[in-house]
Amino acid sequence: MLTVDNTRPVGPAGRISRVETLTLGTAWRDFSYVRVHTDAGLTGVGEITHPYRARETCQLAEAMAGRHLIGADPFDVEEIWLRMYQGDFLRGGDVGGIVVSGVDQALYDLMGKALGVPAYRLTGGACRDRVRVYANGWYTGDREPAAFAERARATVAKGYTALKFDPFGAGLGELSRAELRRSIDIVAAVRAAVGPEIELYVEGHARFAMHTAARLVRELEPFDLGWFEEPLPWTHIERYAELRARATMPISGGEHFHNRYEYARLFATDAVDIIQPDLSMAGGFTEVRKLAAIADQHAMVVAPHNSNSPLCTTASVHAVLGMPNFKILETFDGLLEDYVFDAVRGALPVVDGHIDLPTAPGLGIELVDEVFAEHPPSHGFWNMFAEGWEKRDRR
């Protein structure tokens, strides 16, 4: 089973004949993609963005093509997933997880195009008429309560009904008394600016010691948060349940896990109330559907992480439409330059904090090579443990 079998009858997409990668530079981060061609003349696309390792993900995708993809039928998604994961001896990790995820997206794109239906028709259909999204990345700039409040009001004015932000600056492990007060003052200013009806999510970026996280859940209680995200490092996953027992708001997390095997400890310890798999990291359509089903067994809901490009936003919409325990989808799309949407032509737009049902076959996206050529990758890096990281000045 772990080798390409060219003797089987082939499906309507034909066989995979070529795999290529592309990377687009932006002020936020470099976005990387895989494009899969078949001998039937179809192409499918998926996102393989890594915030810092664009070269590595592209190189691995191209290497995997020869080992596991060329000659395969795109409809054999389960076998191809296993072939890449088991056959390439992946044992977790971000680069391999991202490549498997992006290739899986491209396969669903190919299947949808071959059948003439949107990809979500192949992943459970639709449980809802549109997908609610929340804004992230809106708070770039000065880390002052008044500045956060102003930007929050402007974002809500665009139609968003939910916002996420990290008020903690470069905090790691512990916060000084001054930094603690400043962080809480930022949350208070945002809540006062947007009113009680807007849902607020606070990001911890998996970086606090237990006693600091416990102090923060007490300090944040008055602001009626929709969730507190990743307050503890995942090296201390067993303490998440203890923190949940102290918190009045839901605890969320899971973006750093790349498949059901890595998620196993999260589920076994009931670490969170809300899981946050990323369609471009957690195994693509094939794996995220399984994670959602396991989450449902644990009375958890799903709010996918998505700090990627509009391609991943669009693919995530297809993925969550048929997910009964879906809550809300993250998007950074409002932060991006206009040319990003030119590069990933056909990406679904955010309108009044929602994204409507897709109608085009597959994912409905084509990559425009000319735009990629005009905006090459910068391979920049921003260190979120350094002062001023929230300005996202990549160096």
C-alpha positions in Angstrom: 0.0 0.0 0.0 2.9 2.4 0.6 4.0 2.5 -3.0 2.3 4.1 -6.1 0.2 1.4 -7.9 -0.2 2.3 -11.6 -2.3 -0.8 -12.3 -5.4 0.4 -10.6 -8.2 2.1 -12.6 -7.7 5.8 -12.6 -10.3 8.4 -11.6 -11.5 11.4 -13.5 -8.7 13.6 -12.4 -6.0 11.4 -14.0 -2.7 10.7 -12.4 -0.4 13.2 -10.8 2.3 14.1 -13.3 4.1 17.1 -11.8 4.5 19.1 -8.5 5.8 22.6 -8.1 6.1 25.2 -5.3 5.8 29.0 -5.3 6.4 31.6 -2.6 5.1 35.1 -2.3 6.7 37.8 -0.2 4.5 40.2 1.9 5.1 42.5 4.8 3.4 40.0 7.2 5.2 36.8 6.1 6.2 34.8 3.1 3.3 32.7 1.8 4.2 29.3 0.2 2.1 27.1 -2.0 2.2 23.7 -3.7 0.6 23.2 -7.2 -0.1 19.7 -8.3 -0.6 18.8 -12.0 -2.3 15.7 -13.5 -2.0 14.1 -16.9 -5.6 15.0 -17.5 -4.7 18.7 -17.6 -6.0 19.7 -14.1 -4.1 21.6 -11.4 -4.8 21.7 -7.7 -3.3 24.1 -5.2 -2.7 24.0 -1.5 -0.9 26.2 1.1 2.4 25.2 2.7 3.2 28.4 4.5 5.7 28.3 7.4 6.3 31.6 9.1 10.1 31.1 9.0 10.9 28.0 6.9 9.6 28.6 3.4 12.7 27.1 1.8 12.4 23.9 3.8 8.7 23.3 3.2 9.1 23.9 -0.5 12.1 21.6 -0.7 10.3 18.8 1.2 7.2 19.1 -1.0 9.3 18.8 -4.2 11.2 15.8 -2.7 8.0 14.1 -1.6 6.6 14.4 -5.1 9.0 11.9 -6.5 8.7 9.6 -3.5 5.0 9.5 -3.1 2.9 11.6 -5.5 4.0 11.2 -9.2 1.7 8.6 -10.8 -0.8 8.6 -7.9 -4.6 9.1 -8.4 -5.6 12.3 -6.5 -8.8 10.6 -5.3 -6.8 8.1 -3.2 -6.5 10.8 -0.5 -6.3 8.5 2.6 -3.6 6.3 1.0 -1.6 9.3 -0.2 -1.8 10.9 3.3 -0.5 7.7 4.9 2.2 7.3 2.2 3.5 10.7 2.9 3.3 10.4 6.7 4.4 6.8 7.2 6.4 6.3 4.1 8.5 9.4 4.7 8.9 8.4 8.4 7.4 11.7 9.6 7.1 11.6 13.4 5.4 15.0 13.8 6.9 18.4 13.4 6.0 21.5 11.6 7.7 21.2 8.2 6.4 17.7 7.4 3.0 18.5 8.9 2.7 21.6 6.7 3.7 19.7 3.5 1.2 16.9 4.1 -1.5 19.5 4.8 -0.9 21.5 1.7 -0.7 18.5 -0.6 -4.0 17.2 0.9 -5.6 20.6 0.1 -4.4 20.3 -3.5 -5.9 16.8 -3.8 -9.3 18.0 -2.7 -9.0 20.9 -5.2 -8.3 18.4 -7.9 -11.2 16.2 -7.0 -13.6 19.1 -6.9 -12.4 20.3 -10.3 -12.6 16.8 -11.8 -16.2 16.4 -10.5 -17.3 20.0 -11.1 -18.3 20.6 -7.5 -16.9 22.8 -4.7 -14.5 21.0 -2.4 -16.9 21.2 0.6 -19.2 18.9 -1.2 -16.6 16.2 -0.7 -16.1 16.9 3.0 -19.5 16.6 4.5 -21.5 19.2 2.6 -22.8 22.2 4.4 -24.2 22.5 8.0 -24.5 26.3 7.6 -25.2 29.0 5.0 -22.0 31.0 5.7 -19.0 31.0 7.9 -18.3 33.5 10.7 -14.8 34.7 11.0 -12.8 36.8 13.5 -10.1 39.4 12.8 -6.5 39.0 13.9 -3.5 41.2 13.1 -5.5 44.4 13.4 -3.5 45.6 16.4 -0.2 46.4 14.8 1.4 49.5 16.1 2.0 51.1 19.5 1.2 48.9 22.5 -0.9 51.4 24.4 -4.5 51.0 25.6 -5.8 54.0 23.6 -4.1 52.8 20.4 -5.6 49.3 20.8 -9.0 50.8 21.5 -8.9 52.9 18.4 -7.9 50.1 16.1 -10.5 47.8 17.7 -13.3 50.3 16.9 -12.0 50.6 13.3 -12.0 46.8 12.9 -15.5 46.4 14.2 -16.7 49.1 11.9 -15.7 46.8 9.0 -18.3 44.3 10.1 -16.4 41.9 12.3 -18.2 40.6 15.4 -15.2 39.0 17.0 -11.6 40.1 17.5 -8.4 38.4 18.8 -5.3 40.1 20.2 -2.2 39.5 22.3 -1.9 42.3 24.9 1.2 40.9 26.6 4.0 42.3 24.5 7.3 40.4 24.8 6.2 38.7 28.1 7.7 35.2 28.7 7.2 33.0 31.7 6.4 35.9 34.1 5.2 39.5 33.8 6.4 42.3 35.8 3.8 44.2 37.9 3.9 47.1 35.4 3.6 44.8 32.4 0.7 42.9 34.0 -1.2 46.1 34.6 -0.4 47.4 31.1 -1.7 44.2 29.6 -4.9 44.2 31.6 -5.4 47.9 30.8 -5.2 47.1 27.1 -7.9 44.4 27.4 -10.1 46.8 29.4 -9.7 49.5 26.8 -10.6 47.2 24.0 -13.7 45.9 25.8 -14.8 49.4 26.6 -14.2 50.5 23.0 -16.3 47.7 21.3 -19.0 47.2 23.9 -20.4 44.0 25.3 -21.8 42.4 22.2 -18.4 41.9 20.4 -16.7 38.7 21.2 -13.1 39.1 22.4 -10.4 36.4 22.4 -7.1 36.9 24.2 -3.9 35.2 22.8 -1.3 33.9 25.2 1.1 32.5 22.6 1.9 29.5 24.8 4.4 31.3 26.9 3.4 31.7 30.6 4.4 29.9 33.7 1.5 28.3 35.6 1.3 30.9 38.4 1.3 33.7 35.9 -1.4 32.0 33.8 -3.5 31.5 36.9 -3.1 35.1 37.8 -4.2 36.1 34.3 -7.4 34.1 34.3 -8.4 35.9 37.4 -7.5 39.3 36.1 -9.2 38.7 32.7 -12.5 37.5 34.2 -14.3 40.8 34.2 -14.0 41.2 30.5 -16.2 38.3 29.4 -13.8 36.7 27.0 -14.8 34.2 24.4 -11.6 32.3 25.2 -8.1 32.6 26.6 -5.8 31.0 24.0 -2.7 29.0 24.8 -1.9 30.4 28.2 0.7 27.7 28.9 3.5 26.1 26.9 2.6 22.8 25.4 5.5 21.2 27.2 3.3 21.5 30.3 0.1 20.1 28.6 -0.9 18.2 31.8 -1.4 21.5 33.6 -3.9 22.8 31.1 -6.8 21.0 32.8 -5.8 22.4 36.2 -5.9 25.9 34.7 -9.2 25.2 33.1 -10.7 24.3 36.5 -9.6 27.8 37.7 -10.8 29.8 34.7 -14.3 31.2 34.1 -13.6 31.7 30.4 -13.0 28.8 27.9 -9.4 27.8 27.3 -8.4 27.2 23.6 -5.4 25.8 21.8 -3.9 23.2 19.5 -2.5 25.1 16.6 1.0 23.6 17.2 -0.2 20.0 16.7 0.1 18.4 13.2 -2.1 15.3 13.3 -4.3 13.1 15.5 -1.3 11.5 17.1 0.1 14.8 18.3 -3.4 15.8 19.5 -3.7 12.6 21.5 -2.4 14.0 24.8 -4.6 17.1 24.4 -7.7 14.9 24.2 -6.5 12.5 26.8 -6.0 15.3 29.4 -9.1 17.3 28.4 -6.6 20.2 28.1 -8.9 22.7 26.3 -12.5 23.6 25.7 -11.9 24.7 22.1 -9.4 23.0 19.7 -7.7 25.1 17.0 -6.3 22.9 14.3 -4.8 24.7 11.3 -5.8 23.3 7.9 -2.2 24.1 6.6 -0.5 22.4 9.6 -2.8 19.7 11.1 -3.0 17.4 8.1 -5.4 19.1 5.6 -9.0 18.2 5.0 -8.3 14.5 5.6 -7.0 14.9 9.1 -8.9 17.9 10.4 -12.2 16.2 9.9 -11.0 13.4 12.1 -9.8 15.9 14.7 -13.2 17.6 14.7 -15.0 14.2 15.3 -12.7 13.4 18.2 -13.3 16.8 19.6 -17.0 16.2 19.5 -16.5 13.0 21.5 -14.9 15.2 24.2 -17.7 17.9 24.1 -15.2 20.4 22.5 -15.8 22.8 19.7 -13.5 23.7 16.7 -12.2 27.2 16.0 -9.5 26.7 13.3 -6.2 28.6 13.5 -5.3 30.4 10.3 -2.5 32.9 10.3 -1.9 32.1 6.6 -3.0 33.6 3.3 -6.4 34.0 1.7 -5.9 30.6 0.1 -5.9 28.9 3.5 -8.8 31.0 4.6 -10.8 29.8 1.5 -9.8 26.2 2.0 -10.7 26.4 5.7 -14.2 27.7 4.8 -14.7 24.5 2.7 -13.4 22.4 5.6 -15.7 23.8 8.3 -18.9 24.1 6.3 -19.7 20.4 7.1 -18.4 20.5 10.7 -21.3 20.3 13.2 -19.1 21.5 16.1 -17.5 24.5 14.3 -17.4 27.8 16.3 -15.6 30.5 14.3 -12.6 30.8 11.8 -9.5 33.0 12.2 -8.4 35.4 9.4 -5.6 37.8 8.9 -6.9 38.8 5.4 -7.7 42.3 6.5 -4.0 42.9 7.2 -2.7 42.0 3.7 -1.7 44.0 0.6 -4.1 44.0 -2.3 -1.6 42.1 -4.5 -1.9 39.0 -2.3 -5.5 38.6 -3.6 -4.3 39.1 -7.1 -1.7 36.3 -6.6 -4.3 33.8 -5.2 -7.1 34.7 -7.6 -10.6 33.5 -6.6 -10.0 33.6 -2.8 -13.3 34.1 -1.0 -13.8 37.6 0.5 -14.8 38.5 4.0 -18.0 40.5 4.1 -19.4 41.8 7.3 -17.4 39.3 9.4 -18.6 36.3 7.4 -17.7 34.3 4.2 -20.4 33.0 2.0 -20.8 29.5 0.5 -18.3 28.8 -2.2 -19.7 28.0 -5.7 -16.6 27.3 -7.9 -15.3 23.8 -8.5 -12.6 22.6 -6.1 -11.2 25.5 -4.0 -11.9 28.0 -6.8 -8.4 29.5 -6.6 -5.7 29.8 -9.3 -2.1 31.0 -8.5 -1.0 33.9 -10.8 2.7 33.4 -11.5 3.3 36.9 -12.7 2.3 38.4 -9.3 4.6 35.9 -7.6 7.5 37.1 -9.8 6.8 40.7 -8.8 6.9 40.0 -5.1 9.6 37.4 -4.3 10.1 36.1 -0.7 12.1 38.1 1.7 12.8 35.2 4.2 12.4 37.7 7.0 11.8 37.0 10.7 10.0 38.7 13.5 10.8 37.6 17.1 7.7 37.6 19.2 9.8 37.4 22.3 11.5 40.8 21.5 10.2 44.2 22.4 7.9 45.6 19.7 7.1 42.3 18.0 3.4 43.3 17.8 4.4 46.0 15.2 5.4 43.0 13.0 8.5 44.8 11.6 10.1 41.8 9.9 13.9 41.7 10.0 
